[in-house]
Amino acid sequence: MSLLQNINLWGDDIPYLSGLREKNRISFEKRGLPDSKTEDWRFSYFKQDDMQNPVIDNEPIKCEGHCHSNDKLPFNALQIRYCNGKLHIEDWNLPNGVVIKSLIEAVYDGDIKSYLNKSFNPDDFPFAALNGAYLEQGLFILIERGTVLSEPLYIKYHNSADKNRLCNIRNTVVAENGAKATVIEHFCAEENAVYTQNVVNEIFVGNNAELNHYVWQNEAKSAHHISLNSVQVKSGGNYSAFCANGTCKFSRYESYVRLLQSGAAAEINGVYKLSETEQVCDITTNIRHLSPHTYSNQLVKGVAKVRAKGVFQGQIHIAPDAQQCEGHQLHRALLLNDGAEIDCKPELEVFADDVKCSHGASSGDLDKEQIFYMQARGISEDEARKILVDAYLNEVFALNKNPDISEWIKEQF
């Protein structure tokens, strides 16, 4: 079954939207799915057959809310829900300075036209092009100039086991000049669900704005999850991201960040803990310093066992005129048995001479002397290993700016 199908979508009567869909369709047809010869995907590509022929579900949402009824967060948040790739349209109780609309409503109103499909070239991102060919489901979130949100925006994505779906979701988040906000994305599913999640977030951080972005991805064992966070940061703006990757057959968390003006900064951190047979988790970053006096930092730590595979690909690009920049990157991993695999590809592209850049990578097993020390004090080997793994990953959790959110994710991780 072809991933490009001729189906009816909302907004087919809008020339602007139908034109965007056609542009992305052409991009995907030209490139197709990535394979082992696609450099950016050579460690983690998969075949279309692995997706088990997912369907595009264009029926109205049928969720009655039971999949979200037990949501209990240890912090206050504005909650937004997706079920099987469909957005729940609700009367959100929005604070002053915040606008939230469905993608289609924002297209009809013209609010999203300056942002939609503007942060990346679909020719460079095959799954984002596929996502764009089905532009329909998604959010437009606007944090207006100078607005400071005291509570995070919590977006929950839930998938059920009734149908193998390809869920294409496009979110656009705009933090205008001086705005400050936190966005949480939580991906979960029924245990036996089979589906492919294809999410694109286009994020725009204005002058002196701050956006904190948390992702907790813990889905069905047979699910595929592909996400692209395409981010643009202006002068004095700060984008801070953290991703925790748990259960999922295949997950790829990709960040494409452009630091456009002086003083722009980005921090992208992540953890993964893989324990399922043949599970693959890929964290890929591409941070582009396009102006002087920009800053970035990355720390990713992971744990893999059984026959699971962790992948980290991180690129820092310093443009020719981007003097006095800083870009740092570090990946560390634990392989807890012989069947596990870690593939790491750090890259620096530096075209300026007055910069501070670094990258590093390491992998290994737990320290046997530490395990022995704990066993000698009455702690079982399994418990000692768990304590050491948790302490190993806690270095990344400790970097998060919101301890309540960090602790909530860590308790489930």
C-alpha positions in Angstrom: 0.0 0.0 0.0 1.3 3.4 -0.9 1.8 5.9 1.9 0.5 8.6 -0.5 -3.2 8.1 -0.9 -5.9 10.3 -2.5 -8.3 10.9 0.3 -10.5 13.8 1.2 -9.1 16.2 3.8 -10.6 19.3 5.4 -9.5 22.4 3.6 -9.2 20.9 0.2 -11.1 24.0 -1.0 -8.4 26.4 0.2 -5.9 27.0 -2.6 -3.1 28.0 -0.1 -3.5 24.7 1.8 -3.9 22.4 -1.1 -0.8 24.0 -2.7 1.2 23.2 0.4 0.0 19.7 0.4 0.9 19.3 -3.3 4.4 20.8 -2.7 5.1 18.3 0.1 3.6 15.4 -1.9 6.1 16.1 -4.7 9.0 16.3 -2.3 8.1 12.9 -0.8 7.6 11.3 -4.2 11.0 12.6 -5.3 12.9 11.2 -2.3 10.7 8.4 -0.9 11.4 6.7 2.4 15.0 6.8 3.6 17.1 3.5 3.3 20.5 2.2 4.2 22.1 4.5 1.6 20.5 7.7 3.1 23.4 9.1 5.2 21.2 10.7 7.9 19.3 7.4 8.4 21.9 4.7 7.8 22.0 3.6 11.4 18.2 3.5 11.9 16.4 3.2 8.6 13.5 0.8 8.2 11.4 -0.6 5.4 7.8 0.4 4.6 6.8 -3.3 5.2 7.9 -2.8 8.9 5.1 -0.3 9.2 2.6 -3.1 8.3 0.7 -0.9 5.7 -0.8 1.8 8.0 -4.0 3.5 6.9 -4.8 7.2 6.8 -7.9 7.6 9.0 -9.9 10.5 7.7 -13.0 9.7 9.7 -14.3 12.1 12.4 -12.9 11.6 15.9 -14.8 8.9 17.9 -13.0 9.1 21.3 -15.3 9.5 24.3 -12.4 10.6 26.5 -11.9 7.3 28.4 -8.2 7.1 27.3 -7.6 10.5 29.1 -9.9 10.0 32.1 -7.2 8.9 34.4 -4.8 11.8 33.7 -3.4 13.0 37.0 -0.5 15.4 36.8 1.4 16.5 39.9 1.4 20.1 38.7 -1.2 22.4 37.2 -1.3 22.6 33.4 -3.5 23.6 30.5 -4.3 20.2 28.9 -4.6 19.5 25.2 -5.5 16.1 23.9 -5.0 14.0 20.7 -6.6 10.6 20.3 -5.5 8.4 17.4 -4.0 11.4 15.7 -7.1 13.5 16.0 -7.2 16.7 18.0 -9.9 17.2 20.6 -11.5 20.5 19.9 -12.4 22.0 23.3 -13.2 25.3 24.9 -9.8 25.7 26.5 -9.7 28.1 29.4 -6.8 30.2 28.1 -4.9 32.8 30.0 -4.5 36.3 28.6 -1.9 36.5 25.9 -2.3 32.9 24.6 -4.1 31.9 21.4 -4.7 28.2 20.6 -6.5 27.0 17.5 -6.7 23.9 15.4 -4.5 24.0 12.3 -7.5 24.2 10.0 -9.0 27.0 11.9 -5.7 28.9 11.9 -5.5 28.4 8.1 -9.0 29.7 7.6 -8.3 32.7 9.8 -4.9 33.3 8.1 -3.0 33.3 11.4 -0.7 30.5 10.5 0.3 31.6 7.0 3.5 33.3 8.0 4.8 30.1 9.8 3.4 27.0 8.3 6.0 25.0 6.4 8.4 28.0 6.6 11.1 26.6 9.0 12.6 23.8 6.9 12.8 22.5 3.3 10.7 19.4 2.9 13.2 18.0 0.3 15.6 17.5 3.3 13.2 15.7 5.6 11.2 12.8 3.9 8.8 12.1 6.8 8.1 15.8 7.3 7.3 16.0 3.6 4.9 13.0 4.1 3.4 14.9 7.0 2.9 18.0 4.9 1.1 16.0 2.2 -1.6 15.3 4.8 -1.7 18.7 6.5 -4.9 18.7 8.5 -4.5 17.6 12.1 -2.5 20.0 14.3 -2.3 23.0 16.6 -1.4 26.6 16.3 -0.2 28.0 19.6 0.7 31.7 19.9 2.3 33.1 23.0 1.9 36.8 22.5 4.6 39.5 23.1 5.7 39.8 26.7 3.4 37.0 28.0 4.8 34.8 30.7 2.9 31.6 31.3 3.0 30.4 34.9 1.6 27.0 34.0 2.8 24.6 31.2 0.9 23.6 28.1 0.5 19.8 28.3 -0.2 18.0 25.1 -1.1 14.3 25.4 -1.1 11.9 22.4 -2.9 8.6 22.9 -3.3 5.7 20.4 -5.6 2.7 20.7 -5.3 -0.8 19.3 -8.3 -0.8 17.0 -6.6 0.2 13.8 -3.1 0.5 12.3 -2.9 4.2 11.6 -0.4 6.6 10.1 -0.9 9.8 12.3 0.4 12.9 10.6 0.3 15.9 13.1 1.7 19.4 12.5 2.0 21.8 15.4 3.1 25.4 15.1 4.3 27.1 18.3 5.2 30.8 18.2 6.7 32.6 21.2 6.7 36.3 20.4 9.3 38.8 21.6 9.8 38.5 25.4 7.3 35.6 25.8 8.1 32.7 28.2 6.4 29.4 28.1 6.7 25.6 28.8 5.3 22.9 26.5 5.1 19.3 27.4 4.4 16.5 24.9 3.4 13.1 26.3 3.1 10.1 23.9 1.4 6.9 25.1 -0.8 4.1 23.8 -2.7 0.9 24.6 -0.2 -1.9 25.1 -1.1 -3.8 21.9 -1.5 -0.8 19.6 0.2 -0.8 16.2 0.6 2.6 14.5 3.1 5.1 13.1 3.3 8.5 14.8 4.6 11.2 12.4 4.8 14.5 14.2 6.3 17.8 13.0 6.7 20.8 15.4 7.6 24.1 13.8 8.8 26.4 16.7 9.6 30.1 16.4 11.3 31.8 19.4 11.3 35.6 19.2 13.7 38.2 20.5 14.4 37.6 24.2 11.8 34.9 24.3 12.1 31.6 26.2 10.6 28.3 25.3 11.1 25.1 27.4 10.1 21.9 25.6 9.7 18.5 27.3 9.0 15.3 25.6 8.0 12.0 27.4 7.8 9.3 24.8 6.6 5.9 26.1 4.4 4.1 23.6 3.3 0.6 22.4 6.0 -2.0 21.9 5.0 -2.3 18.2 4.7 1.4 17.5 6.8 3.6 15.2 7.5 7.2 16.3 9.1 9.8 14.0 9.2 13.4 15.1 10.9 16.6 13.8 11.3 19.7 15.9 12.2 22.5 13.5 13.2 25.6 15.5 14.2 29.1 14.7 15.6 31.4 17.4 16.1 35.1 17.2 18.3 37.6 19.1 18.5 36.8 22.8 16.0 34.0 22.5 16.4 30.7 24.2 15.1 27.2 23.2 15.6 24.5 25.8 14.5 20.9 25.0 14.6 17.6 26.9 13.4 14.2 25.6 13.0 11.0 27.5 12.6 7.9 25.3 11.1 4.8 26.7 9.2 1.9 25.1 8.7 2.0 21.3 9.7 -0.4 18.5 11.3 2.4 16.5 11.7 6.1 17.6 13.5 9.0 16.0 13.6 12.3 17.8 15.1 14.9 15.5 15.9 18.5 16.2 16.8 21.0 13.5 17.7 24.3 15.1 18.7 27.5 13.4 20.2 30.2 15.7 19.4 33.2 13.5 20.7 36.2 15.4 23.3 37.3 18.0 22.5 36.1 21.5 20.3 33.2 20.3 20.8 30.0 22.4 19.7 26.4 22.3 20.1 23.5 24.7 19.0 20.0 23.7 19.3 17.2 26.2 18.0 13.6 26.2 17.9 10.2 27.8 16.9 6.8 26.5 16.5 3.5 28.3 16.0 0.5 25.9 15.2 -2.9 27.1 13.0 -4.5 24.4 14.3 -6.9 21.8 15.3 -5.2 18.5 14.1 -1.8 19.9 15.7 1.2 18.1 15.9 4.7 19.4 17.5 7.5 17.3 18.3 11.0 18.6 19.5 13.2 15.8 20.3 16.9 16.2 21.5 19.6 13.7 22.2 22.9 15.3 23.2 25.7 12.9 25.0 28.8 14.3 24.2 31.4 11.6 25.2 34.5 13.5 28.0 35.7 15.9 27.6 35.3 19.7 25.3 32.3 19.6 25.4 29.4 22.0 24.4 25.7 22.0 24.9 22.7 24.3 23.8 19.1 24.0 24.0 16.2 26.5 22.5 12.8 25.7 22.9 9.7 27.8 21.4 6.3 27.1 21.2 2.7 28.3 20.7 -0.3 26.1 20.3 -4.0 26.8 19.0 -7.2 25.2 19.4 -6.6 21.4 18.3 -3.0 21.5 20.1 -0.3 19.6 20.6 3.4 20.5 21.7 5.9 17.9 23.0 9.5 18.4 23.8 11.7 15.5 24.7 15.3 16.4 25.9 18.0 14.1 27.0 21.5 15.0 27.4 23.9 12.1 29.2 27.3 12.5 28.7 29.6 9.5 31.6 31.6 8.1 30.6 34.9 9.7 29.5 33.4 13.0 32.5 34.4 15.1 32.7 34.1 18.9 30.1 31.2 19.0 30.1 28.3 21.5 28.8 24.8 20.5 29.2 21.8 22.8 28.0 18.2 22.4 28.4 15.0 24.5 26.9 11.5 24.2 27.5 8.7 26.7 25.9 5.3 26.7 25.8 2.1 28.8 25.6 -1.3 27.0 24.4 -3.8 29.6 25.0 -7.0 27.6 26.7 -8.2 24.5 23.6 -8.1 22.3 23.1 -4.3 22.7 24.4 -1.8 20.1 25.2 1.9 20.2 26.0 3.9 17.0 27.3 7.4 17.5 28.2 10.0 14.9 29.2 13.4 16.3 30.0 16.1 13.7 31.5 19.6 13.8 31.4 21.9 10.7 33.3 25.0 11.7 33.8 27.8 9.1 34.8 30.5 11.5 38.1 30.7 13.4 37.1 32.5 16.7 34.8 29.9 18.3 34.7 27.4 21.2 33.5 24.0 20.1 33.7 20.5 21.6 32.2 17.1 21.1 32.7 13.7 22.8 31.3 10.2 22.9 31.9 7.2 25.2 30.2 3.8 25.8 30.8 1.0 28.2 29.3 -1.2 31.0 28.5 -0.5 34.6 31.4 -0.5 37.0 31.7 -4.0 38.5 33.6 -2.7 41.5 30.6 -0.4 42.4 28.2 -3.3 42.0 30.4 -5.5 44.2 30.6 -2.7 46.8 26.8 -2.4 47.0 26.3 -6.2 47.1 28.8 -6.3 50.1 26.3 -4.0 51.9 23.3 -6.2 51.4 22.0 -4.8 48.1 21.1 -7.4 45.4 22.8 -7.3 42.1 19.6 -6.3 40.2 18.9 -3.5 42.7 22.5 -2.3 42.5 22.3 -2.1 38.8 19.1 -0.2 38.9 20.5 2.3 41.4 23.6 2.9 39.2 21.6 3.3 36.0 19.2 5.8 37.6 22.2 7.8 39.0 23.9 7.7 35.6 20.8 9.2 33.8 20.0 11.6 36.6 22.8 13.9 35.4 20.6 14.8 32.4 17.4 15.1 34.4 19.1 17.5 36.8 19.6 20.0 34.0 15.9 20.5 33.5 14.6 23.9 34.6 11.3 22.7 36.0 11.9 20.1 38.8 8.2 19.1 39.0 8.0 18.1 35.4 11.4 16.4 35.6 10.5 14.4 38.6 7.1 13.4 37.0 8.9 12.0 34.0 11.7 10.3 36.0 9.2 8.5 38.2 7.7 6.8 35.1 10.9 6.3 33.2 
